[in-house]
Amino acid sequence: MVLALQAPKNLVDAHEIRTLRDKAKAADAAAAAGKNLTDEQKADQKAWEEKRKESKPDQKKIQKEIDDYRGGYPRIVGRRLGETSMWNSTFFYRFTFFDTAGMMLIGMGLYKLGVFSAARSSRFYAWTVLAGYGVGVPLNWLIGNWRIAAGFDPLMMPLSFTSYDAGRLSVALGHVGVFMLAVRLGLMQWLTSRLAAVGQMALSNYLLTSLICTTIFYGYGFGQFARLERHQLMYVVLAVWTVNLVASPIWLRYFRFGPVEWLWRSLTYWQRQPMRIGAVAALAIPSGL
């Protein structure tokens, strides 16, 4: 229900953008005919140009972003301060809140139904794969091609988002079906056990991934921002996945939690939690024995 609220909201946004575009076009036509524009018409032209540049920024704006991220640490922090304030305020309340809340509620419901613990039948997961990919892949492909064909027109953004959640959720469920089938059938245990370890220390891996990628791409590291082609970025993804999949099970052989999970748990209980696996066993042995 929460995700469903996104569709009418995006339609309203699309209507507002279409209205602004039509007003700007009317103002352009009036100017071309030699008519004097009112202040309102000039404002419509300016607003539409700003909206258009959000979807298709000019080369000067693109180069400014590249230079900022290839710059030193203070320059990057200055850049990120502005972006973060926008993402965590206006953008969050207009878009992210409903998106995040909807996905969290769906995830909680699926967990309660046993979907994420491989408790459902293999037939159930097989249908999840077929339905998820069968709906999501064609839908996302159509939306992507539609936006490309439209030249990333600002109007296409909210219109395409009306079906964005349906496509994304469907593909995600397809992924769930694949992995749960693998678990139920005992396939690729070398991979599923490592994925379980990555999930057990998800926050630590998230922050580790951030450190690796910012070091690779930002100016205070190797400065590879906007230097790699899309296919080359897949090599970075593969390398980071490999680090997570290899390091996580090794860490959990000796420790109960990831380092950040341990810190978070200790702060939650306001008491230092036992970290090493052997420390838990030692605590269980009565004193004097």
DRENDO-1510 file (C-alpha; in Angstrom, 1 decimal, always signed):
<recs>
REC; n; res; u; v; w
REC; 1; MET; +0.0; +0.0; +0.0 .
REC; 2; VAL; +2.8; +2.4; +0.9 .
REC; 3; LEU; +4.6; +1.7; -2.4 .
REC; 4; ALA; +1.3; +2.1; -4.3 .
REC; 5; LEU; +1.2; +5.7; -3.1 .
REC; 6; GLN; +4.2; +6.4; -5.3 .
REC; 7; ALA; +2.3; +5.8; -8.6 .
REC; 8; PRO; -0.4; +8.6; -8.2 .
REC; 9; LYS; +2.3; +10.9; -6.7 .
REC; 10; ASN; +4.5; +10.4; -9.8 .
REC; 11; LEU; +1.5; +11.0; -12.1 .
REC; 12; VAL; +0.9; +14.3; -10.3 .
REC; 13; ASP; +4.6; +15.2; -10.7 .
REC; 14; ALA; +4.3; +14.3; -14.4 .
REC; 15; HIS; +1.3; +16.6; -14.8 .
REC; 16; GLU; +3.1; +19.5; -13.2 .
REC; 17; ILE; +6.2; +19.0; -15.4 .
REC; 18; ARG; +4.0; +18.7; -18.5 .
REC; 19; THR; +2.2; +21.9; -17.6 .
REC; 20; LEU; +5.5; +23.7; -17.1 .
REC; 21; ARG; +6.9; +22.4; -20.4 .
REC; 22; ASP; +3.8; +23.6; -22.3 .
REC; 23; LYS; +4.0; +27.1; -20.7 .
REC; 24; ALA; +7.7; +27.3; -21.5 .
REC; 25; LYS; +7.0; +26.3; -25.1 .
REC; 26; ALA; +4.2; +28.9; -25.4 .
REC; 27; ALA; +6.6; +31.6; -24.0 .
REC; 28; ASP; +9.2; +30.5; -26.6 .
REC; 29; ALA; +6.7; +30.8; -29.4 .
REC; 30; ALA; +5.6; +34.3; -28.2 .
REC; 31; ALA; +9.2; +35.4; -28.1 .
REC; 32; ALA; +9.8; +34.1; -31.6 .
REC; 33; ALA; +6.8; +36.0; -32.8 .
REC; 34; GLY; +8.3; +39.2; -31.4 .
REC; 35; LYS; +6.0; +39.6; -28.5 .
REC; 36; ASN; +7.1; +41.0; -25.1 .
REC; 37; LEU; +7.1; +38.3; -22.5 .
REC; 38; THR; +5.5; +38.8; -19.1 .
REC; 39; ASP; +7.5; +38.1; -15.9 .
REC; 40; GLU; +5.5; +34.9; -15.4 .
REC; 41; GLN; +6.4; +33.7; -18.9 .
REC; 42; LYS; +10.1; +34.4; -18.3 .
REC; 43; ALA; +9.9; +32.6; -15.0 .
REC; 44; ASP; +8.3; +29.6; -16.8 .
REC; 45; GLN; +11.2; +29.6; -19.3 .
REC; 46; LYS; +13.8; +29.7; -16.6 .
REC; 47; ALA; +12.1; +27.0; -14.5 .
REC; 48; TRP; +11.8; +24.6; -17.5 .
REC; 49; GLU; +15.5; +25.2; -18.5 .
REC; 50; GLU; +16.5; +24.3; -14.9 .
REC; 51; LYS; +14.3; +21.2; -15.0 .
REC; 52; ARG; +15.8; +20.2; -18.4 .
REC; 53; LYS; +19.3; +20.6; -17.1 .
REC; 54; GLU; +18.6; +18.3; -14.2 .
REC; 55; SER; +18.0; +15.4; -16.7 .
REC; 56; LYS; +20.6; +16.5; -19.2 .
REC; 57; PRO; +23.3; +18.7; -17.6 .
REC; 58; ASP; +25.6; +20.6; -19.9 .
REC; 59; GLN; +29.3; +19.7; -20.2 .
REC; 60; LYS; +30.4; +22.5; -17.9 .
REC; 61; LYS; +28.3; +21.1; -15.1 .
REC; 62; ILE; +29.5; +17.6; -15.7 .
REC; 63; GLN; +33.1; +18.7; -15.7 .
REC; 64; LYS; +32.6; +20.5; -12.4 .
REC; 65; GLU; +31.3; +17.3; -10.8 .
REC; 66; ILE; +34.3; +15.4; -12.2 .
REC; 67; ASP; +36.8; +18.0; -10.9 .
REC; 68; ASP; +35.2; +18.0; -7.5 .
REC; 69; TYR; +35.4; +14.2; -7.0 .
REC; 70; ARG; +38.9; +14.0; -8.4 .
REC; 71; GLY; +39.9; +16.8; -6.0 .
REC; 72; GLY; +41.2; +16.6; -2.5 .
REC; 73; TYR; +39.4; +15.6; +0.6 .
REC; 74; PRO; +38.1; +19.1; +1.6 .
REC; 75; ARG; +36.7; +19.7; -1.9 .
REC; 76; ILE; +34.9; +16.3; -1.9 .
REC; 77; VAL; +33.4; +17.0; +1.6 .
REC; 78; GLY; +32.2; +20.4; +0.4 .
REC; 79; ARG; +30.5; +18.7; -2.6 .
REC; 80; ARG; +29.0; +15.9; -0.5 .
REC; 81; LEU; +27.6; +18.3; +2.1 .
REC; 82; GLY; +25.3; +20.0; -0.4 .
REC; 83; GLU; +24.3; +16.7; -1.9 .
REC; 84; THR; +23.7; +15.0; +1.4 .
REC; 85; SER; +21.6; +17.8; +2.8 .
REC; 86; MET; +19.3; +17.6; -0.3 .
REC; 87; TRP; +19.1; +13.8; -0.2 .
REC; 88; ASN; +18.3; +13.7; +3.5 .
REC; 89; SER; +15.7; +16.4; +3.5 .
REC; 90; THR; +13.7; +17.4; +0.4 .
REC; 91; PHE; +14.4; +14.2; -1.6 .
REC; 92; PHE; +13.9; +12.0; +1.4 .
REC; 93; TYR; +10.4; +13.3; +2.3 .
REC; 94; ARG; +9.3; +13.4; -1.4 .
REC; 95; PHE; +10.6; +10.1; -2.5 .
REC; 96; THR; +12.9; +8.0; -0.3 .
REC; 97; PHE; +10.6; +7.7; +2.7 .
REC; 98; PHE; +7.7; +5.9; +0.9 .
REC; 99; ASP; +10.2; +3.8; -1.1 .
REC; 100; THR; +12.1; +2.6; +2.0 .
REC; 101; ALA; +9.1; +2.1; +4.2 .
REC; 102; GLY; +7.3; +0.1; +1.5 .
REC; 103; MET; +10.2; -2.2; +0.9 .
REC; 104; MET; +10.9; -2.7; +4.6 .
REC; 105; LEU; +7.3; -3.7; +5.2 .
REC; 106; ILE; +7.3; -6.1; +2.3 .
REC; 107; GLY; +10.5; -7.6; +3.5 .
REC; 108; MET; +9.2; -8.0; +7.0 .
REC; 109; GLY; +6.1; -9.7; +5.7 .
REC; 110; LEU; +8.1; -12.1; +3.5 .
REC; 111; TYR; +10.3; -12.9; +6.4 .
REC; 112; LYS; +7.3; -13.7; +8.6 .
REC; 113; LEU; +5.9; -16.0; +5.9 .
REC; 114; GLY; +9.2; -17.9; +5.9 .
REC; 115; VAL; +10.2; -16.9; +2.4 .
REC; 116; PHE; +13.7; -15.8; +3.4 .
REC; 117; SER; +14.4; -18.9; +5.5 .
REC; 118; ALA; +13.8; -21.4; +2.7 .
REC; 119; ALA; +10.8; -22.7; +4.6 .
REC; 120; ARG; +8.5; -22.6; +1.6 .
REC; 121; SER; +8.3; -25.4; -1.0 .
REC; 122; SER; +10.6; -25.7; -4.0 .
REC; 123; ARG; +7.6; -25.3; -6.2 .
REC; 124; PHE; +6.8; -22.0; -4.5 .
REC; 125; TYR; +10.3; -20.6; -5.2 .
REC; 126; ALA; +10.3; -21.9; -8.8 .
REC; 127; TRP; +7.1; -19.9; -9.4 .
REC; 128; THR; +8.7; -16.9; -7.7 .
REC; 129; VAL; +11.6; -17.0; -10.1 .
REC; 130; LEU; +9.4; -17.4; -13.2 .
REC; 131; ALA; +6.9; -14.7; -12.1 .
REC; 132; GLY; +9.6; -12.3; -10.8 .
REC; 133; TYR; +11.8; -12.4; -13.8 .
REC; 134; GLY; +8.9; -12.8; -16.2 .
REC; 135; VAL; +7.3; -9.6; -15.1 .
REC; 136; GLY; +10.3; -7.5; -14.0 .
REC; 137; VAL; +12.9; -8.1; -16.7 .
REC; 138; PRO; +10.6; -7.1; -19.7 .
REC; 139; LEU; +9.1; -4.2; -17.7 .
REC; 140; ASN; +12.5; -2.8; -16.8 .
REC; 141; TRP; +13.8; -3.3; -20.3 .
REC; 142; LEU; +10.8; -1.4; -21.8 .
REC; 143; ILE; +11.1; +1.4; -19.3 .
REC; 144; GLY; +14.8; +1.8; -19.9 .
REC; 145; ASN; +14.4; +1.9; -23.7 .
REC; 146; TRP; +11.5; +4.3; -23.4 .
REC; 147; ARG; +13.6; +6.8; -21.5 .
REC; 148; ILE; +16.5; +6.4; -23.9 .
REC; 149; ALA; +14.3; +6.9; -26.9 .
REC; 150; ALA; +12.8; +10.0; -25.3 .
REC; 151; GLY; +16.3; +11.5; -24.9 .
REC; 152; PHE; +15.9; +11.5; -21.1 .
REC; 153; ASP; +13.1; +14.1; -21.3 .
REC; 154; PRO; +12.3; +15.4; -17.8 .
REC; 155; LEU; +8.7; +14.3; -18.2 .
REC; 156; MET; +9.8; +10.7; -18.7 .
REC; 157; MET; +11.3; +10.5; -15.2 .
REC; 158; PRO; +8.0; +10.6; -13.1 .
REC; 159; LEU; +6.1; +8.7; -15.8 .
REC; 160; SER; +8.6; +5.9; -15.8 .
REC; 161; PHE; +8.7; +5.8; -12.0 .
REC; 162; THR; +5.0; +4.9; -12.0 .
REC; 163; SER; +6.0; +1.3; -12.8 .
REC; 164; TYR; +9.5; +1.4; -11.3 .
REC; 165; ASP; +8.6; -0.3; -8.0 .
REC; 166; ALA; +6.7; -3.1; -9.8 .
REC; 167; GLY; +9.7; -3.8; -12.0 .
REC; 168; ARG; +12.3; -3.6; -9.2 .
REC; 169; LEU; +10.3; -5.7; -6.7 .
REC; 170; SER; +9.6; -8.3; -9.3 .
REC; 171; VAL; +13.3; -8.8; -10.2 .
REC; 172; ALA; +14.2; -8.8; -6.5 .
REC; 173; LEU; +11.7; -11.6; -5.9 .
REC; 174; GLY; +13.2; -13.5; -8.8 .
REC; 175; HIS; +16.6; -13.2; -7.1 .
REC; 176; VAL; +15.1; -14.4; -3.8 .
REC; 177; GLY; +13.6; -17.4; -5.6 .
REC; 178; VAL; +16.9; -18.4; -7.2 .
REC; 179; PHE; +18.9; -18.2; -3.9 .
REC; 180; MET; +16.3; -20.0; -1.8 .
REC; 181; LEU; +16.1; -22.8; -4.4 .
REC; 182; ALA; +19.8; -23.1; -4.2 .
REC; 183; VAL; +19.7; -23.4; -0.4 .
REC; 184; ARG; +16.8; -25.9; -0.4 .
REC; 185; LEU; +18.5; -28.1; -3.0 .
REC; 186; GLY; +21.9; -27.8; -1.4 .
REC; 187; LEU; +23.5; -26.2; -4.5 .
REC; 188; MET; +26.5; -24.0; -4.5 .
REC; 189; GLN; +27.1; -24.4; -0.8 .
REC; 190; TRP; +30.5; -22.8; -1.2 .
REC; 191; LEU; +28.7; -19.6; -2.3 .
REC; 192; THR; +25.6; -19.7; -0.1 .
REC; 193; SER; +27.7; -20.1; +3.1 .
REC; 194; ARG; +29.8; -17.1; +2.1 .
REC; 195; LEU; +26.7; -15.1; +1.3 .
REC; 196; ALA; +25.4; -15.9; +4.8 .
REC; 197; ALA; +28.6; -14.7; +6.3 .
REC; 198; VAL; +28.4; -11.4; +4.3 .
REC; 199; GLY; +24.9; -11.0; +5.5 .
REC; 200; GLN; +25.8; -11.7; +9.1 .
REC; 201; MET; +28.2; -8.7; +9.0 .
REC; 202; ALA; +26.3; -6.6; +6.5 .
REC; 203; LEU; +27.0; -3.2; +8.1 .
REC; 204; SER; +30.8; -3.9; +8.3 .
REC; 205; ASN; +30.8; -5.0; +4.6 .
REC; 206; TYR; +28.8; -1.9; +3.6 .
REC; 207; LEU; +31.3; +0.4; +5.2 .
REC; 208; LEU; +34.2; -1.6; +3.9 .
REC; 209; THR; +32.8; -1.3; +0.4 .
REC; 210; SER; +32.4; +2.4; +0.8 .
REC; 211; LEU; +36.0; +2.7; +1.9 .
REC; 212; ILE; +37.3; +0.6; -1.0 .
REC; 213; CYS; +35.3; +2.4; -3.7 .
REC; 214; THR; +35.9; +6.0; -2.4 .
REC; 215; THR; +39.6; +5.1; -2.3 .
REC; 216; ILE; +39.5; +3.9; -5.9 .
REC; 217; PHE; +37.4; +6.7; -7.3 .
REC; 218; TYR; +37.9; +9.8; -5.2 .
REC; 219; GLY; +40.8; +12.3; -5.6 .
REC; 220; TYR; +42.4; +11.5; -2.2 .
REC; 221; GLY; +42.8; +7.9; -3.5 .
REC; 222; PHE; +43.4; +6.8; -7.1 .
REC; 223; GLY; +41.1; +9.4; -8.6 .
REC; 224; GLN; +39.3; +7.1; -11.1 .
REC; 225; PHE; +36.0; +9.0; -11.0 .
REC; 226; ALA; +34.5; +9.1; -14.5 .
REC; 227; ARG; +37.5; +7.4; -16.0 .
REC; 228; LEU; +36.2; +3.8; -16.4 .
REC; 229; GLU; +33.8; +2.5; -19.0 .
REC; 230; ARG; +30.6; +0.7; -17.8 .
REC; 231; HIS; +32.0; -2.7; -18.5 .
REC; 232; GLN; +35.2; -1.8; -16.6 .
REC; 233; LEU; +33.1; -0.9; -13.6 .
REC; 234; MET; +31.9; -4.5; -13.5 .
REC; 235; TYR; +35.5; -5.5; -12.7 .
REC; 236; VAL; +35.4; -3.3; -9.7 .
REC; 237; VAL; +32.1; -4.8; -8.6 .
REC; 238; LEU; +33.6; -8.3; -9.0 .
REC; 239; ALA; +36.7; -7.4; -7.0 .
REC; 240; VAL; +34.7; -5.9; -4.1 .
REC; 241; TRP; +32.3; -8.9; -4.0 .
REC; 242; THR; +35.4; -11.2; -3.9 .
REC; 243; VAL; +36.8; -9.3; -0.9 .
REC; 244; ASN; +33.5; -9.5; +1.0 .
REC; 245; LEU; +33.0; -13.2; +0.2 .
REC; 246; VAL; +36.5; -14.2; +1.1 .
REC; 247; ALA; +37.0; -11.9; +4.2 .
REC; 248; SER; +33.7; -12.4; +5.9 .
REC; 249; PRO; +33.8; -16.2; +6.6 .
REC; 250; ILE; +37.4; -15.9; +7.7 .
REC; 251; TRP; +36.6; -13.2; +10.2 .
REC; 252; LEU; +33.6; -15.1; +11.6 .
REC; 253; ARG; +35.8; -18.2; +12.3 .
REC; 254; TYR; +37.3; -16.2; +15.1 .
REC; 255; PHE; +34.7; -13.6; +16.0 .
REC; 256; ARG; +31.0; -13.6; +16.8 .
REC; 257; PHE; +30.2; -10.4; +15.0 .
REC; 258; GLY; +31.6; -8.1; +12.4 .
REC; 259; PRO; +33.6; -5.2; +13.9 .
REC; 260; VAL; +30.9; -2.6; +13.4 .
REC; 261; GLU; +28.2; -4.9; +14.4 .
REC; 262; TRP; +30.1; -5.6; +17.6 .
REC; 263; LEU; +30.4; -1.8; +18.3 .
REC; 264; TRP; +26.7; -1.2; +17.5 .
REC; 265; ARG; +25.7; -4.1; +19.8 .
REC; 266; SER; +27.9; -2.9; +22.6 .
REC; 267; LEU; +26.5; +0.6; +22.4 .
REC; 268; THR; +22.9; -0.8; +22.3 .
REC; 269; TYR; +23.4; -2.7; +25.5 .
REC; 270; TRP; +25.8; -0.1; +26.9 .
REC; 271; GLN; +28.1; -2.9; +27.8 .
REC; 272; ARG; +31.1; -4.4; +26.1 .
REC; 273; GLN; +30.0; -7.5; +24.3 .
REC; 274; PRO; +32.2; -10.7; +24.1 .
REC; 275; MET; +33.8; -10.6; +20.6 .
REC; 276; ARG; +36.0; -13.7; +20.3 .
REC; 277; ILE; +34.2; -17.0; +19.9 .
REC; 278; GLY; +36.5; -18.5; +22.6 .
REC; 279; ALA; +35.5; -15.8; +25.0 .
REC; 280; VAL; +31.9; -16.9; +25.0 .
REC; 281; ALA; +32.9; -20.5; +25.9 .
REC; 282; ALA; +35.1; -19.2; +28.7 .
REC; 283; LEU; +32.3; -17.1; +30.2 .
REC; 284; ALA; +30.1; -20.3; +30.3 .
REC; 285; ILE; +32.6; -22.2; +32.4 .
REC; 286; PRO; +31.9; -21.8; +36.2 .
REC; 287; SER; +34.7; -20.2; +38.2 .
REC; 288; GLY; +36.8; -22.5; +40.3 .
REC; 289; LEU; +36.8; -25.4; +37.8 .
</recs>
